[in-house]
């Protein structure tokens, strides 16, 4: 495994642990906990494309399911994250350094993940409040505005180091 792969793996594991353990303990309401894992998936997808984004999303979804508490049916999180990574990868532009494209990719992937979670809640409970998940999407985008430039810069630097 390359250094870049190790960094991505470490980010996903740490992000999953932070989202499940530390942020709720700090008093962040569950509906406002940002999806830190999705931010990492989108950062990779924007740079590497839809296929790579889907694969990273699938693996990241498995990691999220391994971190308790698991709130969705087994296997749903990897599928939803895979679709989020696929959609995020559709915004790939290797030569572009503009943050706008990555933020739009994060919003699009976040909407896909939100729709998957809402569909799961409807299937499990029969109904869902209209506002469920919108706070989480908003907080994910807000944190993404801060985290995406850093993640993209680290990814590009590691790729340059490996190729240069």
C-alpha positions in Angstrom: 0.0 0.0 0.0 1.3 3.5 -0.9 1.6 6.4 1.5 -1.4 8.0 -0.2 -3.5 4.9 0.4 -2.4 4.8 4.1 -3.3 8.5 4.5 -6.7 8.0 3.0 -7.4 4.9 5.1 -6.3 6.7 8.3 -8.5 9.6 7.4 -11.6 7.4 6.9 -11.0 5.5 10.2 -10.4 8.7 12.2 -13.4 10.5 10.6 -15.7 7.5 11.4 -14.5 7.4 15.0 -14.8 11.2 15.4 -18.4 11.2 14.0 -19.5 8.3 16.1 -17.8 9.1 19.4 -16.2 12.4 20.0 -18.6 14.8 18.3 -21.7 13.5 20.2 -19.8 13.6 23.4 -19.0 17.2 22.8 -22.7 17.9 22.7 -23.2 18.2 19.0 -26.8 17.1 18.3 -27.1 13.9 16.2 -28.9 15.7 13.4 -26.0 18.2 13.2 -23.1 15.8 13.2 -21.3 16.3 9.9 -20.5 13.3 7.7 -16.7 13.6 7.9 -16.2 10.3 6.0 -18.2 11.6 3.0 -16.0 14.7 2.9 -12.9 12.4 2.5 -14.7 10.2 -0.1 -15.6 13.3 -2.2 -12.1 14.7 -1.9 -10.8 11.5 -3.4 -13.6 11.2 -6.0 -13.1 14.8 -7.3 -9.4 14.1 -8.0 -9.6 10.5 -9.2 -13.0 10.2 -10.9 -16.3 8.3 -10.5 -15.0 4.7 -10.4 -12.3 5.4 -7.8 -14.8 7.5 -5.9 -17.3 4.6 -5.9 -14.7 2.2 -4.7 -13.5 4.5 -1.9 -17.1 5.1 -0.9 -17.8 1.4 -0.7 -14.8 0.7 1.5 -15.5 3.8 3.6 -19.1 2.7 4.1 -17.9 -0.7 5.4 -15.6 1.1 7.9 -18.6 3.3 9.0 -20.7 0.2 9.6 -17.9 -1.3 11.8 -18.0 1.7 14.1 -20.9 1.4 16.6 -23.6 2.4 16.8 -24.9 1.1 13.5 -28.2 2.8 12.7 -29.0 1.5 9.3 -29.7 -2.0 7.9 -26.4 -3.9 7.3 -25.0 -3.1 3.9 -26.9 0.0 3.3 -24.2 2.5 4.3 -21.6 1.1 1.9 -24.1 1.2 -1.0 -25.1 4.7 -0.2 -21.5 5.9 0.2 -20.6 4.1 -3.0 -23.3 6.1 -4.8 -22.1 9.3 -3.1 -18.5 8.6 -4.2 -19.7 7.9 -7.8 -21.7 11.2 -8.0 -18.8 13.1 -6.4 -16.4 11.7 -9.0 -18.6 13.0 -11.8 -17.2 16.4 -11.0 -13.6 15.3 -11.6 -11.3 18.0 -12.9 -7.7 17.1 -12.3 -6.3 20.3 -13.7 -8.8 22.6 -11.8 -7.7 23.9 -8.4 -11.0 25.7 -7.9 -12.7 24.8 -4.6 -16.1 25.5 -6.1 -16.3 22.2 -8.1 -15.4 20.2 -5.0 -18.0 21.9 -2.9 -20.7 21.3 -5.6 -19.6 17.6 -5.7 -19.9 17.4 -1.9 -23.4 18.9 -2.0 -24.4 16.5 -4.8 -22.9 13.5 -3.0 -24.5 14.7 0.3 -27.9 14.8 -1.3 -27.5 11.3 -2.7 -26.5 10.0 0.8 -29.4 12.0 2.4 -31.9 10.4 -0.1 -30.5 6.9 0.7 -30.9 7.5 4.4 -34.4 8.9 4.1 -35.4 6.0 1.9 -34.0 3.6 4.6 -35.9 5.4 7.3 -39.1 5.3 5.3 -38.7 1.6 4.7 -37.9 0.9 8.4 -40.3 3.3 10.1 -43.0 4.0 7.4 -42.4 7.8 7.5 -39.8 10.4 8.1 -39.9 14.1 9.0 -39.2 16.4 6.1 -36.3 18.1 7.9 -34.5 14.9 8.9 -31.0 15.0 7.5 -31.0 18.6 6.3 -29.0 19.8 9.3 -26.5 17.0 8.8 -26.2 18.0 5.1 -25.7 21.6 6.0 -23.1 20.9 8.6 -21.3 18.5 6.3 -21.1 21.2 3.6 -19.9 23.8 6.2 -17.2 21.5 7.5 -16.4 20.6 3.9 -15.6 24.2 3.1 -12.9 24.1 5.6 -11.7 20.5 5.2 -11.8 20.0 1.4 -9.0 22.5 0.6 -6.7 20.7 3.1 -7.6 17.2 1.9 -7.2 18.2 -1.8 -3.8 19.8 -1.1 -2.5 16.9 0.9 -3.7 14.5 -1.8 -2.0 16.5 -4.6 1.2 16.9 -2.6 1.4 13.1 -2.0 0.8 12.4 -5.7 3.5 14.9 -6.7 5.9 13.4 -4.3 5.2 9.9 -5.6 5.4 10.9 -9.2 8.1 13.5 -8.9 
